C-alpha cells in the first residue's frame, strides 16, 4: 500500500504510490517529496490529462507531460502578463495560461498567411465606431464599415477590369 508521511506541509511518496490508479513496481522508481500545494497542482494536472486523453493517468504521466510539453518563460514576461490580466479584467482572462493560449492562437492565425492585419490608431477606431453609431449608418461597427469598403472596392475593381477589356 502507499506510504504517506506529512511533515511540515510536505508529502513523501513511496515509489509504489507514484501512480494513484494502478500499482507499478519498478526498482528504478525514486521517492519524491513535494509540498501539499504542489501535490494539489499535480493532482489537478492528472485530472486535466485524464480529461484530454480519456484514459487513466498517473502522477508520473503528469510529470512527464510537464517536462516534455512545458515552455519556460522569463519571470519578467510572466509578471507582465499577470499585471496585464489584473489591469484588464474586462477582457475576461483569469489565468496566465488562458491568456498565453489565446495569444499563441492569435499569433498562429496572424502568421498563417490567410489574413492581413492593418493597424488603425485606437483613438481613430473608437471615433469611427462612435460616428457610425451616432450617424445611424447601415454598419454596426468600424470593422463592419472597413469590411464593406473593401468588398465594395473589389466589386468596383472587377467591374473596371471587365470594362477595360472591352475597350
ROFI-28749 format. One record per residue (C-alpha): residue number from 1; x, y, z. Coordinates in steps of 0.001 Angstrom, whole numbers. Each point is the difference from the previous one (the first is absolute). Example, Ala and Ser with C-alpha at 12.3 -4.5 7.8 and 13.67 -1.06 7.14 Angstrom:
2
     n        px        py        pz
     1     12300     -4500      7800
     2      1370      3440      -660
This chain:
167
     n        px        py        pz
     1         0         0         0
     2      1080      3612      -485
     3      1994      1574      2768
     4      -767      3617       717
     5      1806      2163      2509
     6     -1014      3536       687
     7      2736      2201      1428
     8      -305      3776        97
     9     -2237       269     -3056
    10      1812     -2532     -2143
    11      -828     -3511     -1096
    12      2338     -2850      -616
    13     -1101     -2624     -2482
    14      1398     -3459       -79
    15       891     -1168     -3488
    16     -3063     -2252      -177
    17     -2358      2914       683
    18      1198      2212     -2852
    19     -2857     -1459     -2000
    20     -3285       554      1833
    21     -2121     -2188     -2283
    22      2170     -3043      -570
    23      2898     -1511      1845
    24      3361       116     -1747
    25      2894     -1864      1463
    26      3236      1086     -1584
    27      3346       102      1733
    28       913      3091     -2060
    29     -2725      2106      1659
    30      1093      2623      2499
    31     -1628      1603      3023
    32     -1178      3543      -606
    33      -721      2589      2701
    34     -2425      2764      -937
    35     -1979      2635      1889
    36     -3754      -289       475
    37      -507      2879     -2467
    38      2093     -1720     -2691
    39     -1842     -3253       720
    40     -3317      1812      -584
    41      1257      1471     -3290
    42      1446     -3330     -1140
    43     -3296     -1744       791
    44     -1848      2677     -2018
    45      2423      -601     -2882
    46      -750     -3734       161
    47     -3706       865      -238
    48       601      2273     -2992
    49      2008     -2706     -1763
    50     -2763     -2514       647
    51     -2551      2397     -1477
    52      2192       600     -3057
    53       872     -3632      -691
    54     -3057     -1814      1332
    55      2373     -2428      1758
    56      1138      -525      3550
    57      3149      1981       745
    58      2634      -145      2703
    59      2111      2545      1813
    60      2897     -1226     -2123
    61     -2029       717     -3160
    62      -696      3510      1306
    63      3664       652       760
    64      1060     -1345     -3406
    65     -2571      2221     -1737
    66      1235      3018      1942
    67      3617      -751      -885
    68      -645      -793     -3657
    69     -2707      2533      -829
    70       811      2985      2190
    71      1510      3247     -1165
    72      2061      2013      2431
    73      -607      3732      -257
    74      2074      2751      1609
    75     -1314      1104      3399
    76      -189      3612     -1228
    77     -2313      -985     -2870
    78     -2217     -2023      2337
    79      -257      3010      2322
    80      -952      2211     -2976
    81     -2703     -2478      -990
    82     -1354      -183      3561
    83       -58      3799       266
    84     -1767       275     -3366
    85     -2654     -2502      1115
    86      -576      1845      3274
    87      -200      3419     -1715
    88     -2287     -1259     -2784
    89     -2468     -2301      1754
    90     -2673      1220     -2444
    91      1686     -2124     -2691
    92      -990     -3149      1883
    93      3377     -1588       671
    94       299     -1600      3434
    95      3279     -1922      -276
    96      3364       454     -1686
    97      -476     -3333     -1752
    98     -3282      1119     -1527
    99      1550      3254     -1235
   100      3078     -1770     -1404
   101     -2130     -2591     -1865
   102     -2077      2796     -1532
   103      3097      2010      -945
   104      1576     -3031     -1664
   105     -3175      -766     -1965
   106      -145      3620     -1153
   107      3642       -22     -1141
   108      -473     -3326     -1819
   109     -2952      1502     -1888
   110      1983      3189      -625
   111      2934     -1907     -1499
   112     -2091     -2568     -1879
   113       -65      2239     -3055
   114     -3793      -226      -297
   115      -607      3508      1278
   116      1580      3421      -151
   117      -237      2325      2936
   118        79      3742      -105
   119       640      2373      2824
   120     -2355      2848       702
   121       767      2341      2885
   122     -2363      -922      2824
   123     -1333      3532       412
   124      -980       116     -3703
   125     -1583     -3458       190
   126     -2058       978      3054
   127      -958      3317     -1630
   128     -1150     -1856     -3123
   129     -2086     -2361      2146
   130     -1572      3011      1696
   131      -710      1693     -3359
   132     -1585     -3158     -1417
   133     -2349      -282      2983
   134      -897      3696       153
   135      -574       305     -3754
   136     -2287     -3039        50
   137      1771     -1592     -2975
   138      -614     -3451     -1419
   139      3183     -1177      1735
   140        74     -1265      3552
   141      3700       512       688
   142      3192      1446     -1456
   143       971     -3539      -973
   144     -3245      -456     -1961
   145       632      3333     -1716
   146      3577      -896      -980
   147     -1019     -3446     -1268
   148     -2829      1541     -2071
   149      2414      2542     -1490
   150      2423     -2756     -1013
   151     -2808     -2057     -1552
   152     -1359      3042     -1858
   153      3443       933     -1351
   154       594     -3564     -1238
   155     -3386       -78     -1739
   156       806      3326     -1713
   157      3395     -1383      -993
   158     -1614     -3062     -1604
   159     -2375      2281     -1936
   160      2927      2198     -1060
   161      1937     -3038     -1262
   162     -2949     -1119     -2107
   163      -500      3504     -1411
   164      3688       493      -879
   165       127     -3343     -1869
   166     -2899      1069     -2237
   167      1737      3154     -1145
